[in-house]
Amino acid sequence: MKSSKAVAFGGVLLVSLVVAACAPKEETVVQPEETAAQVVAEPVPGPGVLTAVADLAAATGGTAQGRVTFIQSGDTVDIEAHVSGAPAGSLGFHLHETGDCSAADFTSAGGHFNPTHAAHASPTATEHHAGDFGNIEIGPDGNGTLQLSTTMLSVAEGPSSVVGRAAILHQKTDDLNTQPTGNAGARIACGVVALQPGSAPTGAPVTPPPAGQ
Ligand SMILES: [Cu+2]
């Protein structure tokens, strides 16, 4: 009994050693092929919402900051801005054409974004710059919010896209009349609009603004 058990154990041990010796060999052959297949795999396209964001930073010596969110649904873009640390009052707020806040006075952002070559006006006027957002009402606590919707802009890639442009808060009230700036004074906060990570990729369908706007 004793000797047959020892033989049987020896046999099991031998089989185990053979299996152990073979196993790593198979793994090293299979693993690189699996990794390569994962890298090549196409990302799954989803119905993601197109969202872009601009974080507003203050000009030198200023304290105004905030965040502007652009969300595209169909051919409408909903814009929501939250500002803090700003002087109380009604302050001009626009989308400017160049996403460059590098100059100390933010003049690097250029003029109002105006792809349809319209006159400057209120965002509720029949014709106005696509980047005319009117004024944000800033309370005594320095906070203010603005919500508006437009079909003149897109988050998707295209001639009216907000991505790569600059949101700018001004020191004074936009009179919604003076050409082409609204006489809103100095630029006190600026933020470049960037496509939000996880948002649908650029190249999504673009709906051009209706003619005449
Ligand atoms: Cu402006």
Residues whose N, C-alpha, C, O or C-beta is under 5 A from the ligand:
A	BS01	CU	H94 I168
